[in-house]
């Protein structure tokens, strides 16, 4: 896989995504849930909210890179964490 830039941040990113998927799979097996209706007006499960969070976080980070550059990227992570908390609470 020499064609891919496997830097430490890239590896950490993919490990975290893999751990999230495993964690949510275990939660779905151990604690099944019924879909709930949030502010979007659609029924969502934990997995749906995780997908919405990951997709929104990607857009937040891309917008941050476009506007602020890479120097202040850790602040985008803080915004993503706040966004994730809001999605899991109200969506």
OpenMM code with the backbone's topology and positions (N, CA, C; nanometers):
from openmm import Vec3, app, unit

residues = "UNK UNK UNK UNK UNK UNK UNK UNK UNK UNK UNK UNK UNK UNK UNK UNK UNK UNK UNK UNK UNK UNK UNK UNK UNK UNK UNK UNK UNK UNK UNK UNK UNK UNK UNK UNK UNK UNK UNK UNK UNK UNK UNK UNK UNK UNK UNK UNK UNK UNK UNK UNK UNK UNK UNK UNK UNK UNK UNK UNK UNK UNK UNK UNK UNK UNK UNK UNK UNK UNK UNK UNK UNK UNK UNK UNK UNK UNK UNK UNK UNK UNK UNK UNK UNK UNK UNK UNK UNK UNK UNK".split()
positions = [
    Vec3(0.0829, -0.1193, 0.0000),
    Vec3(0.0000, 0.0000, 0.0000),
    Vec3(0.0871, 0.1253, 0.0000),
    Vec3(0.1931, 0.1217, -0.0748),
    Vec3(0.2831, 0.2364, -0.0799),
    Vec3(0.2201, 0.3546, -0.1535),
    Vec3(0.1145, 0.3323, -0.2275),
    Vec3(0.0495, 0.4403, -0.3009),
    Vec3(-0.0281, 0.5331, -0.2095),
    Vec3(-0.0557, 0.4896, -0.0879),
    Vec3(-0.1358, 0.5703, 0.0034),
    Vec3(-0.0461, 0.6359, 0.1075),
    Vec3(-0.0775, 0.7589, 0.1411),
    Vec3(0.0014, 0.8337, 0.2386),
    Vec3(-0.0406, 0.7945, 0.3793),
    Vec3(0.0172, 0.6874, 0.4326),
    Vec3(-0.0181, 0.6404, 0.5662),
    Vec3(0.0613, 0.7173, 0.6708),
    Vec3(0.0145, 0.8347, 0.6998),
    Vec3(0.0755, 0.9127, 0.8065),
    Vec3(0.0074, 0.8752, 0.9378),
    Vec3(0.0620, 0.9205, 1.0470),
    Vec3(0.0020, 0.8894, 1.1766),
    Vec3(-0.1403, 0.9445, 1.1877),
    Vec3(-0.1681, 1.0700, 1.1477),
    Vec3(-0.3067, 1.1180, 1.1551),
    Vec3(-0.4034, 1.0358, 1.0695),
    Vec3(-0.3569, 0.9893, 0.9526),
    Vec3(-0.4422, 0.9067, 0.8669),
    Vec3(-0.4738, 0.7744, 0.9353),
    Vec3(-0.3735, 0.7129, 0.9934),
    Vec3(-0.3942, 0.5854, 1.0634),
    Vec3(-0.4873, 0.6027, 1.1828),
    Vec3(-0.4686, 0.7091, 1.2592),
    Vec3(-0.5557, 0.7359, 1.3746),
    Vec3(-0.6998, 0.7542, 1.3297),
    Vec3(-0.7196, 0.8275, 1.2201),
    Vec3(-0.8538, 0.8506, 1.1670),
    Vec3(-0.9234, 0.7184, 1.1355),
    Vec3(-0.8564, 0.6297, 1.0615),
    Vec3(-0.9191, 0.5037, 1.0228),
    Vec3(-0.9385, 0.4099, 1.1415),
    Vec3(-0.8487, 0.4129, 1.2377),
    Vec3(-0.8652, 0.3309, 1.3579),
    Vec3(-0.9862, 0.3781, 1.4372),
    Vec3(-1.0034, 0.5094, 1.4500),
    Vec3(-1.1190, 0.5625, 1.5234),
    Vec3(-1.2498, 0.5264, 1.4532),
    Vec3(-1.2531, 0.5375, 1.3207),
    Vec3(-1.3743, 0.4999, 1.2461),
    Vec3(-1.4043, 0.3515, 1.2669),
    Vec3(-1.3020, 0.2671, 1.2599),
    Vec3(-1.3223, 0.1234, 1.2805),
    Vec3(-1.3729, 0.0949, 1.4222),
    Vec3(-1.3152, 0.1604, 1.5214),
    Vec3(-1.3607, 0.1414, 1.6596),
    Vec3(-1.5049, 0.1888, 1.6786),
    Vec3(-1.5407, 0.2988, 1.6148),
    Vec3(-1.6795, 0.3468, 1.6227),
    Vec3(-1.7763, 0.2437, 1.5642),
    Vec3(-1.7403, 0.1878, 1.4491),
    Vec3(-1.8274, 0.0887, 1.3863),
    Vec3(-1.8416, -0.0364, 1.4723),
    Vec3(-1.7321, -0.0816, 1.5303),
    Vec3(-1.7383, -0.1990, 1.6180),
    Vec3(-1.8223, -0.1679, 1.7415),
    Vec3(-1.7992, -0.0511, 1.8023),
    Vec3(-1.8740, -0.0116, 1.9217),
    Vec3(-2.0235, -0.0032, 1.8935),
    Vec3(-2.0601, 0.0587, 1.7827),
    Vec3(-2.2019, 0.0730, 1.7506),
    Vec3(-2.2640, -0.0617, 1.7134),
    Vec3(-2.1862, -0.1518, 1.6557),
    Vec3(-2.2376, -0.2864, 1.6274),
    Vec3(-2.2657, -0.3617, 1.7566),
    Vec3(-2.1729, -0.3528, 1.8508),
    Vec3(-2.1927, -0.4187, 1.9802),
    Vec3(-2.3127, -0.3585, 2.0527),
    Vec3(-2.3243, -0.2261, 2.0501),
    Vec3(-2.4399, -0.1610, 2.1139),
    Vec3(-2.5711, -0.2054, 2.0508),
    Vec3(-2.5727, -0.2193, 1.9185),
    Vec3(-2.6949, -0.2613, 1.8499),
    Vec3(-2.7346, -0.4035, 1.8874),
    Vec3(-2.6340, -0.4884, 1.9106),
    Vec3(-2.6633, -0.6267, 1.9487),
    Vec3(-2.7066, -0.6354, 2.0942),
    Vec3(-2.6339, -0.5683, 2.1807),
    Vec3(-2.6617, -0.5786, 2.3247),
    Vec3(-2.7826, -0.4963, 2.3679),
    Vec3(-2.8003, -0.3789, 2.3089),
    Vec3(-2.9095, -0.2887, 2.3477),
    Vec3(-2.9860, -0.2430, 2.2233),
    Vec3(-3.0703, -0.3308, 2.1680),
    Vec3(-3.1466, -0.2916, 2.0493),
    Vec3(-3.2340, -0.1700, 2.0795),
    Vec3(-3.2493, -0.0858, 1.9817),
    Vec3(-3.3308, 0.0336, 2.0027),
    Vec3(-3.4350, 0.0452, 1.8930),
    Vec3(-3.5392, 0.1164, 1.9242),
    Vec3(-3.6388, 0.1470, 1.8234),
    Vec3(-3.6056, 0.2846, 1.7673),
    Vec3(-3.6300, 0.3049, 1.6396),
    Vec3(-3.6008, 0.4362, 1.5816),
    Vec3(-3.6789, 0.5459, 1.6522),
    Vec3(-3.6185, 0.6641, 1.6589),
    Vec3(-3.6876, 0.7781, 1.7205),
    Vec3(-3.6961, 0.8913, 1.6198),
    Vec3(-3.7932, 0.9764, 1.6398),
    Vec3(-3.8168, 1.0891, 1.5494),
    Vec3(-3.7631, 1.2157, 1.6158),
    Vec3(-3.6675, 1.2801, 1.5498),
    Vec3(-3.6047, 1.4004, 1.6042),
    Vec3(-3.6486, 1.5253, 1.5302),
    Vec3(-3.5640, 1.6270, 1.5348),
    Vec3(-3.6008, 1.7559, 1.4750),
    Vec3(-3.6033, 1.7522, 1.3231),
    Vec3(-3.5407, 1.6516, 1.2611),
    Vec3(-3.5466, 1.6397, 1.1155),
    Vec3(-3.6804, 1.5842, 1.0675),
    Vec3(-3.7549, 1.5253, 1.1604),
    Vec3(-3.8859, 1.4702, 1.1247),
    Vec3(-3.8780, 1.3320, 1.0629),
    Vec3(-3.7611, 1.2693, 1.0664),
    Vec3(-3.7464, 1.1338, 1.0151),
    Vec3(-3.7031, 1.0438, 1.1301),
    Vec3(-3.7336, 0.9156, 1.1167),
    Vec3(-3.6931, 0.8211, 1.2200),
    Vec3(-3.5461, 0.7865, 1.2000),
    Vec3(-3.4683, 0.7949, 1.3081),
    Vec3(-3.3263, 0.7628, 1.3010),
    Vec3(-3.2878, 0.6673, 1.4140),
    Vec3(-3.1859, 0.5870, 1.3869),
    Vec3(-3.1278, 0.4993, 1.4876),
    Vec3(-2.9885, 0.5523, 1.5207),
    Vec3(-2.9189, 0.4847, 1.6128),
    Vec3(-2.7829, 0.5265, 1.6476),
    Vec3(-2.6931, 0.5288, 1.5242),
    Vec3(-2.7033, 0.4276, 1.4417),
    Vec3(-2.6210, 0.4193, 1.3207),
    Vec3(-2.6485, 0.5341, 1.2249),
    Vec3(-2.7764, 0.5703, 1.2092),
    Vec3(-2.8115, 0.6837, 1.1240),
    Vec3(-2.7503, 0.8124, 1.1772),
    Vec3(-2.7587, 0.8307, 1.3079),
    Vec3(-2.7033, 0.9518, 1.3686),
    Vec3(-2.5505, 0.9541, 1.3583),
    Vec3(-2.4868, 0.8375, 1.3676),
    Vec3(-2.3423, 0.8308, 1.3478),
    Vec3(-2.3065, 0.8716, 1.2053),
    Vec3(-2.3803, 0.8211, 1.1071),
    Vec3(-2.3549, 0.8564, 0.9676),
    Vec3(-2.3733, 1.0063, 0.9453),
    Vec3(-2.4812, 1.0633, 0.9979),
    Vec3(-2.5054, 1.2072, 0.9842),
    Vec3(-2.3924, 1.2857, 1.0493),
    Vec3(-2.3451, 1.2391, 1.1652),
    Vec3(-2.2354, 1.3062, 1.2344),
    Vec3(-2.1070, 1.3004, 1.1530),
    Vec3(-2.0728, 1.1824, 1.0992),
    Vec3(-1.9497, 1.1694, 1.0217),
    Vec3(-1.9546, 1.2532, 0.8945),
    Vec3(-2.0681, 1.2528, 0.8283),
    Vec3(-2.0821, 1.3313, 0.7051),
    Vec3(-2.0730, 1.4808, 0.7342),
    Vec3(-2.1439, 1.5260, 0.8367),
    Vec3(-2.1385, 1.6670, 0.8743),
    Vec3(-1.9998, 1.7092, 0.9200),
    Vec3(-1.9314, 1.6216, 0.9935),
    Vec3(-1.7963, 1.6533, 1.0397),
    Vec3(-1.6996, 1.6663, 0.9228),
    Vec3(-1.7174, 1.5842, 0.8215),
    Vec3(-1.6330, 1.5961, 0.7029),
    Vec3(-1.6526, 1.7324, 0.6372),
    Vec3(-1.7758, 1.7753, 0.6247),
    Vec3(-1.8032, 1.9062, 0.5643),
    Vec3(-1.7505, 2.0202, 0.6516),
    Vec3(-1.7636, 2.0075, 0.7827),
    Vec3(-1.7108, 2.1101, 0.8734),
    Vec3(-1.5597, 2.1219, 0.8562),
    Vec3(-1.4908, 2.0080, 0.8521),
    Vec3(-1.3455, 2.0106, 0.8364),
    Vec3(-1.3026, 2.0644, 0.7008),
    Vec3(-1.3723, 2.0277, 0.5949),
    Vec3(-1.3383, 2.0806, 0.4624),
    Vec3(-1.3616, 2.2312, 0.4551),
    Vec3(-1.4716, 2.2772, 0.5109),
    Vec3(-1.4987, 2.4215, 0.5122),
    Vec3(-1.3935, 2.4936, 0.5950),
    Vec3(-1.3560, 2.4356, 0.7083),
    Vec3(-1.2537, 2.4971, 0.7932),
    Vec3(-1.1209, 2.5079, 0.7181),
    Vec3(-1.0821, 2.4007, 0.6491),
    Vec3(-0.9583, 2.4042, 0.5718),
    Vec3(-0.9637, 2.5110, 0.4633),
    Vec3(-1.0776, 2.5233, 0.3993),
    Vec3(-1.0919, 2.6229, 0.2930),
    Vec3(-1.0870, 2.7653, 0.3437),
    Vec3(-1.1406, 2.7904, 0.4606),
    Vec3(-1.1495, 2.9266, 0.5140),
    Vec3(-1.0289, 2.9620, 0.6003),
    Vec3(-0.9919, 2.8727, 0.6911),
    Vec3(-0.8892, 2.9043, 0.7913),
    Vec3(-0.7524, 2.8437, 0.7603),
    Vec3(-0.7470, 2.7427, 0.6779),
    Vec3(-0.6214, 2.6738, 0.6536),
    Vec3(-0.5969, 2.5662, 0.7588),
    Vec3(-0.4843, 2.4976, 0.7468),
    Vec3(-0.4561, 2.3831, 0.8336),
    Vec3(-0.3991, 2.4229, 0.9696),
    Vec3(-0.3584, 2.5468, 0.9851),
    Vec3(-0.2917, 2.5877, 1.1088),
    Vec3(-0.3820, 2.5751, 1.2313),
    Vec3(-0.5073, 2.6052, 1.2177),
    Vec3(-0.5989, 2.6044, 1.3325),
    Vec3(-0.6962, 2.4869, 1.3273),
    Vec3(-0.6575, 2.3782, 1.2618),
    Vec3(-0.7472, 2.2651, 1.2428),
    Vec3(-0.7974, 2.2015, 1.3724),
    Vec3(-0.7209, 2.2002, 1.4825),
    Vec3(-0.7768, 2.1423, 1.6062),
    Vec3(-0.9053, 2.2110, 1.6531),
    Vec3(-0.9244, 2.3362, 1.6206),
    Vec3(-1.0487, 2.4040, 1.6576),
    Vec3(-1.1680, 2.3471, 1.5814),
    Vec3(-1.1442, 2.2986, 1.4607),
    Vec3(-1.2509, 2.2342, 1.3839),
    Vec3(-1.2964, 2.1070, 1.4545),
    Vec3(-1.2022, 2.0383, 1.5185),
    Vec3(-1.2377, 1.9181, 1.5940),
    Vec3(-1.3325, 1.9507, 1.7080),
    Vec3(-1.3093, 2.0611, 1.7750),
    Vec3(-1.3982, 2.1041, 1.8823),
    Vec3(-1.5387, 2.1314, 1.8274),
    Vec3(-1.5465, 2.1977, 1.7149),
    Vec3(-1.6762, 2.2248, 1.6518),
    Vec3(-1.7440, 2.0924, 1.6138),
    Vec3(-1.6661, 1.9963, 1.5631),
    Vec3(-1.7219, 1.8661, 1.5264),
    Vec3(-1.7758, 1.7914, 1.6479),
    Vec3(-1.7069, 1.8004, 1.7597),
    Vec3(-1.7548, 1.7344, 1.8818),
    Vec3(-1.8853, 1.7969, 1.9309),
    Vec3(-1.8955, 1.9282, 1.9234),
    Vec3(-2.0204, 1.9966, 1.9618),
    Vec3(-2.1327, 1.9558, 1.8663),
    Vec3(-2.1008, 1.9514, 1.7372),
    Vec3(-2.1974, 1.9092, 1.6358),
    Vec3(-2.2441, 1.7657, 1.6619),
    Vec3(-2.1496, 1.6762, 1.6940),
    Vec3(-2.1842, 1.5360, 1.7210),
    Vec3(-2.2763, 1.5245, 1.8421),
    Vec3(-2.2465, 1.5993, 1.9469),
    Vec3(-2.3323, 1.5970, 2.0658),
    Vec3(-2.4732, 1.6447, 2.0319),
    Vec3(-2.4836, 1.7477, 1.9503),
    Vec3(-2.6152, 1.8000, 1.9109),
    Vec3(-2.6914, 1.6987, 1.8260),
    Vec3(-2.6225, 1.6336, 1.7329),
    Vec3(-2.6891, 1.5342, 1.6478),
    Vec3(-2.7408, 1.4185, 1.7324),
    Vec3(-2.6583, 1.3661, 1.8211),
    Vec3(-2.7022, 1.2513, 1.9013),
    Vec3(-2.8084, 1.2901, 2.0026),
    Vec3(-2.8154, 1.4154, 2.0380),
    Vec3(-2.9173, 1.4599, 2.1341),
    Vec3(-3.0512, 1.4900, 2.0667),
    Vec3(-3.0481, 1.5596, 1.9526),
    Vec3(-3.1736, 1.6123, 1.8976),
    Vec3(-3.2163, 1.5561, 1.7631),
    Vec3(-3.1335, 1.4806, 1.6954),
    Vec3(-3.1740, 1.4329, 1.5616),
    Vec3(-3.2398, 1.2969, 1.5725),
] * unit.nanometer
topology = app.Topology()
chain = topology.addChain("A")
for resn in residues:
    res = topology.addResidue(resn, chain)
    for name in ("N", "CA", "C"):
        topology.addAtom(name, app.Element.getBySymbol(name[0]), res)
